[in-house]
Amino acid sequence: MNQLLDKKYTYLSNFFKTAIEQNKLFHSLIFYGSNNFMQYAMAMELSRLLNCTGDKTETCSCQNCRWIRENKHPAVMTISKIDNKTDSSKTVISEEQVNQVLDTLINSSDYHRVFIFCDAQLKKLSDEELTEYEEYKTTGFNIPQEPDGDKLWYPSGVNTNCFSTVAANSMLKSIEEPPSNVTFIFLSNNKDDLLQTIISRSESFYIADVKNTKYQTEFFEKFFSSYPLFEKQHVLDFSQCLLNFQTENNMNPKYIIDCIQYYLIQLLKSNSNNKLLLNRILKDIQKTEKSKKMIDSYIKEQTVYEDLAFYFFGR
């Protein structure tokens, strides 16, 4: 098993190694969590172990292992709105794209075929995303596409916005009754972002984002000085404050929301005996979760921040 993945996810590492050795790995897997690069790395490592013709060690130099590290193996495919496209659609994993995948299953193969479904884009990464990318590189796996100037391939979780119901439903029969030596892997920020029919036919694994994140709260704390009350005249100042901090520090917008959520969680811990306030804080935490889903749906950051500000300051 890859040394980094073995260290970060010991339980999962042991589970997958045993499942592969005993030929009991489920044919459809969902990896979910906030670090999609680590999900992708785990998917690539499973692909390598399933196809390795050598000793299955991290340094194995058999042809399959080399191909998979280079992300050039003919039987290991990344399926996204920009990877392995067969049509002109650029915003979704299309039904035509999925049907092409399913057509390849008609023919037998000497390889164990793995199809990794994710959302992806070429983008200039934030500092936090670059940290995730640098960690991914230490696993020894290449990304599916070469950098385009300062833009890098970046994976996100699939959801019903980028993976339509029609396209997903066209896979159900193959997921339920797959040919031998075929594994489907879906990467997701939240497994509930996938169709229930796919979830029920898959095994789900939480790929924790194992890191000690330092959340910054000082840049917005003044607006929370009278929490749970807010001064309505500062609604636009609050949203602009969030946008400015993100822009000036090249932050991932979800990190900005995470900072607010972290602040609320600390309030939750320090007010454990105040049931009325606890209910208010829990509702606000739920709202921040919805804000992160808005970002995942490619809604503009400014719109997300304004929506959150009007929620807090308009009640």
C-alpha positions as CSV (number, residue, x, y, z in Angstrom):
1,M,0.0,0.0,0.0
2,N,1.2,3.6,-0.6
3,Q,3.1,4.7,2.4
4,L,1.3,8.1,2.8
5,L,-2.2,6.6,2.5
6,D,-1.2,3.7,4.8
7,K,-0.1,6.2,7.4
8,K,-3.1,8.6,7.1
9,Y,-5.8,6.0,6.7
10,T,-4.5,2.9,8.5
11,Y,-7.9,1.3,9.0
12,L,-9.0,1.8,5.4
13,S,-5.6,0.7,4.1
14,N,-5.8,-2.6,6.0
15,F,-9.5,-3.1,5.0
16,F,-8.8,-2.6,1.3
17,K,-5.7,-4.8,1.3
18,T,-7.6,-7.6,3.0
19,A,-10.6,-7.2,0.6
20,I,-8.3,-7.4,-2.4
21,E,-6.3,-10.3,-1.2
22,Q,-9.5,-12.2,-0.5
23,N,-11.2,-11.1,-3.7
24,K,-14.0,-9.5,-1.6
25,L,-13.7,-5.8,-2.7
26,F,-17.2,-4.5,-3.5
27,H,-17.7,-3.6,-7.2
28,S,-19.0,0.0,-6.5
29,L,-17.4,2.3,-3.9
30,I,-18.2,5.8,-2.7
31,F,-15.4,7.9,-1.2
32,Y,-16.6,11.0,0.6
33,G,-15.1,13.9,2.5
34,S,-13.6,17.3,2.0
35,N,-10.2,16.4,0.5
36,N,-11.0,15.1,-3.0
37,F,-7.3,14.8,-3.8
38,M,-6.9,12.2,-1.1
39,Q,-10.0,10.4,-2.3
40,Y,-8.5,10.4,-5.8
41,A,-5.2,9.1,-4.5
42,M,-7.0,6.3,-2.7
43,A,-8.9,5.4,-5.9
44,M,-5.6,5.3,-7.9
45,E,-3.9,3.2,-5.3
46,L,-6.8,0.7,-5.3
47,S,-6.6,0.6,-9.1
48,R,-2.8,-0.1,-8.9
49,L,-3.3,-2.9,-6.4
50,L,-6.1,-4.5,-8.4
51,N,-3.9,-4.5,-11.6
52,C,-0.4,-5.1,-10.1
53,T,1.4,-8.2,-11.5
54,G,4.4,-7.7,-9.3
55,D,4.7,-7.8,-5.5
56,K,2.1,-5.0,-4.8
57,T,4.6,-2.9,-2.9
58,E,4.7,0.8,-3.2
59,T,7.9,0.6,-5.3
60,C,6.6,-2.2,-7.6
61,S,7.9,-1.5,-11.2
62,C,5.6,-3.8,-13.1
63,Q,4.2,-2.2,-16.3
64,N,0.7,-1.8,-14.8
65,C,2.0,0.0,-11.7
66,R,4.1,2.3,-13.9
67,W,1.1,3.1,-16.2
68,I,-1.2,3.8,-13.3
69,R,1.3,6.1,-11.6
70,E,1.6,8.0,-14.9
71,N,-2.2,8.1,-15.2
72,K,-2.0,6.4,-18.6
73,H,-3.4,2.9,-17.9
74,P,-5.9,1.9,-20.6
75,A,-8.2,0.2,-18.0
76,V,-8.2,3.0,-15.4
77,M,-10.3,5.9,-16.5
78,T,-11.2,9.2,-14.8
79,I,-14.7,10.3,-15.8
80,S,-15.6,13.9,-15.3
81,K,-17.0,16.8,-17.3
82,I,-13.5,17.5,-18.7
83,D,-12.0,14.0,-18.7
84,N,-12.7,11.2,-21.2
85,K,-15.3,13.4,-23.0
86,T,-17.1,12.1,-26.1
87,D,-19.4,15.1,-26.7
88,S,-19.3,18.9,-26.5
89,S,-21.0,19.2,-23.1
90,K,-18.6,21.0,-20.7
91,T,-20.6,21.3,-17.6
92,V,-21.8,17.8,-16.9
93,I,-20.9,14.1,-17.1
94,S,-23.3,13.3,-19.9
95,E,-25.4,10.3,-20.7
96,E,-23.4,9.8,-23.9
97,Q,-20.2,9.8,-21.9
98,V,-21.6,7.2,-19.5
99,N,-22.9,5.0,-22.4
100,Q,-19.4,5.0,-23.9
101,V,-18.0,3.6,-20.6
102,L,-20.7,1.0,-20.5
103,D,-20.0,0.0,-24.1
104,T,-16.4,-0.9,-23.2
105,L,-17.8,-3.5,-20.7
106,I,-19.2,-5.6,-23.5
107,N,-15.7,-6.9,-24.3
108,S,-13.6,-8.9,-21.9
109,S,-10.3,-7.6,-20.6
110,D,-7.1,-9.0,-19.1
111,Y,-7.1,-5.9,-16.8
112,H,-9.2,-5.0,-13.8
113,R,-11.1,-2.0,-15.1
114,V,-11.6,0.9,-12.8
115,F,-13.8,3.9,-13.5
116,I,-13.3,6.9,-11.2
117,F,-16.2,9.4,-11.3
118,C,-15.6,12.9,-10.1
119,D,-16.2,16.5,-10.9
120,A,-13.1,18.3,-12.1
121,Q,-11.8,21.5,-13.6
122,L,-8.6,23.2,-14.7
123,K,-8.2,26.2,-12.4
124,K,-5.6,28.3,-10.6
125,L,-5.5,26.8,-7.2
126,S,-5.8,28.7,-3.9
127,D,-3.1,28.3,-1.3
128,E,-5.1,25.6,0.5
129,E,-5.8,23.7,-2.7
130,L,-2.1,23.9,-3.6
131,T,-1.2,22.3,-0.3
132,E,-3.6,19.5,-1.1
133,Y,-2.1,19.1,-4.5
134,E,1.5,19.1,-3.2
135,E,0.5,16.3,-0.7
136,Y,-1.1,14.4,-3.5
137,K,2.1,14.5,-5.6
138,T,4.0,12.7,-2.8
139,T,1.8,9.7,-3.4
140,G,3.6,9.3,-6.8
141,F,0.5,9.5,-8.9
142,N,0.1,11.9,-11.8
143,I,-3.1,13.9,-12.4
144,P,-5.1,13.1,-15.5
145,Q,-4.2,16.3,-17.4
146,E,-1.0,18.3,-17.8
147,P,-1.0,21.8,-16.3
148,D,-2.3,24.6,-18.6
149,G,-0.2,27.6,-17.7
150,D,-0.9,28.3,-14.1
151,K,-4.1,26.2,-14.2
152,L,-4.0,22.7,-12.6
153,W,-6.4,19.8,-12.7
154,Y,-8.5,19.9,-9.6
155,P,-11.0,17.2,-8.5
156,S,-14.3,17.9,-6.7
157,G,-17.1,15.6,-5.6
158,V,-19.8,14.5,-8.0
159,N,-23.3,15.7,-7.4
160,T,-26.6,15.9,-9.3
161,N,-25.6,19.2,-10.8
162,C,-22.6,17.7,-12.7
163,F,-23.8,14.1,-12.9
164,S,-27.4,14.2,-14.1
165,T,-30.1,11.9,-13.0
166,V,-30.4,10.5,-16.5
167,A,-26.7,9.8,-16.8
168,A,-26.5,8.2,-13.4
169,N,-29.6,6.1,-13.9
170,S,-28.1,4.7,-17.1
171,M,-25.4,3.1,-15.0
172,L,-27.7,1.3,-12.4
173,K,-27.9,-2.1,-14.2
174,S,-24.1,-2.2,-14.7
175,I,-23.5,-1.3,-11.1
176,E,-26.0,-3.9,-9.8
177,E,-24.7,-6.7,-12.1
178,P,-21.2,-5.7,-13.3
179,P,-18.9,-7.9,-15.4
180,S,-16.1,-9.5,-13.5
181,N,-13.0,-7.4,-12.8
182,V,-14.8,-4.1,-12.9
183,T,-14.9,-1.5,-10.1
184,F,-16.8,1.8,-10.1
185,I,-15.6,4.5,-7.7
186,F,-17.5,7.8,-7.0
187,L,-15.8,10.7,-5.3
188,S,-18.1,13.0,-3.3
189,N,-18.0,15.7,-0.7
190,N,-21.1,14.3,0.8
191,K,-22.4,10.8,-0.2
192,D,-26.0,12.2,-0.1
193,D,-25.1,14.3,-3.1
194,L,-25.4,11.1,-5.2
195,L,-28.6,9.4,-6.2
196,Q,-30.0,7.1,-3.5
197,T,-30.1,4.4,-6.1
198,I,-26.3,4.6,-6.5
199,I,-25.8,4.8,-2.8
200,S,-27.8,1.7,-2.1
201,R,-25.8,-0.3,-4.7
202,S,-22.4,0.9,-3.3
203,E,-20.2,0.7,-0.2
204,S,-19.4,4.1,1.3
205,F,-16.1,5.1,2.9
206,Y,-15.3,8.4,4.7
207,I,-11.9,9.6,3.6
208,A,-11.1,12.0,6.5
209,D,-9.2,15.2,5.8
210,V,-6.4,14.4,8.3
211,K,-4.8,17.8,8.9
212,N,-4.6,20.4,11.7
213,T,-6.4,23.3,10.0
214,K,-5.9,26.7,11.7
215,Y,-9.2,28.6,11.4
216,Q,-9.1,32.4,11.3
217,T,-12.0,34.2,12.9
218,E,-10.6,37.6,13.8
219,F,-11.5,39.2,10.4
220,F,-15.2,38.8,11.0
221,E,-15.6,38.6,14.8
222,K,-16.6,42.2,15.2
223,F,-19.9,41.4,13.4
224,F,-20.7,38.7,15.9
225,S,-20.1,40.8,19.0
226,S,-23.8,40.8,19.9
227,Y,-24.6,37.3,18.7
228,P,-27.2,36.0,18.2
229,L,-28.3,39.5,17.4
230,F,-26.8,41.4,14.4
231,E,-27.0,45.1,13.4
232,K,-28.9,45.1,10.1
233,Q,-27.2,48.1,8.7
234,H,-23.9,46.1,8.5
235,V,-25.3,43.3,6.2
236,L,-23.3,44.4,3.1
237,D,-20.2,45.3,5.2
238,F,-20.2,41.7,6.4
239,S,-20.4,40.1,3.0
240,Q,-17.8,42.4,1.6
241,C,-15.5,41.6,4.6
242,L,-15.7,37.9,3.7
243,L,-15.0,38.5,0.0
244,N,-12.1,40.9,0.7
245,F,-10.4,38.4,3.1
246,Q,-10.8,35.6,0.5
247,T,-9.4,37.7,-2.4
248,E,-6.5,39.3,-0.4
249,N,-5.3,36.0,0.9
250,N,-6.1,33.8,-2.1
251,M,-8.4,31.6,0.0
252,N,-10.7,28.8,-1.0
253,P,-14.3,30.2,-0.4
254,K,-15.2,27.1,1.5
255,Y,-12.4,27.8,3.9
256,I,-14.1,31.2,4.7
257,I,-17.4,29.4,5.5
258,D,-15.5,26.8,7.5
259,C,-14.0,29.7,9.6
260,I,-17.5,30.9,10.4
261,Q,-18.6,27.4,11.2
262,Y,-15.7,26.9,13.4
263,Y,-16.5,30.1,15.3
264,L,-20.1,28.8,15.8
265,I,-18.9,25.5,17.0
266,Q,-16.8,27.1,19.7
267,L,-19.9,29.1,20.7
268,L,-21.8,25.8,20.9
269,K,-19.2,24.3,23.2
270,S,-19.2,27.3,25.5
271,N,-23.0,27.6,25.8
272,S,-23.8,23.9,26.3
273,N,-26.3,24.7,29.1
274,N,-28.3,27.3,27.2
275,K,-30.8,25.2,25.2
276,L,-32.4,28.2,23.5
277,L,-29.1,29.5,22.3
278,L,-27.9,26.0,21.3
279,N,-30.9,25.7,19.0
280,R,-30.1,29.0,17.4
281,I,-26.4,28.1,16.9
282,L,-27.3,24.7,15.4
283,K,-29.6,26.4,12.9
284,D,-26.8,28.8,11.9
285,I,-24.4,25.9,11.5
286,Q,-26.9,24.2,9.2
287,K,-27.1,27.4,7.2
288,T,-23.3,27.4,6.8
289,E,-23.4,23.9,5.4
290,K,-26.0,25.0,2.8
291,S,-23.6,27.9,1.9
292,K,-20.8,25.4,1.2
293,K,-23.2,23.4,-1.0
294,M,-23.9,26.6,-2.9
295,I,-20.2,27.0,-3.5
296,D,-20.0,23.4,-4.7
297,S,-22.8,24.3,-7.2
298,Y,-20.6,27.0,-8.7
299,I,-22.6,29.9,-7.4
300,K,-20.5,33.0,-7.3
301,E,-18.7,33.6,-3.9
302,Q,-20.1,37.1,-3.6
303,T,-23.7,35.8,-4.0
304,V,-23.0,33.1,-1.4
305,Y,-21.6,35.6,1.1
306,E,-24.5,38.0,0.5
307,D,-27.0,35.2,1.0
308,L,-25.3,34.3,4.3
309,A,-25.2,37.9,5.4
310,F,-28.9,38.5,4.7
311,Y,-29.7,35.3,6.6
312,F,-27.7,36.4,9.7
313,F,-28.6,40.1,9.7
314,G,-32.2,39.8,8.4
315,R,-33.7,37.7,11.1
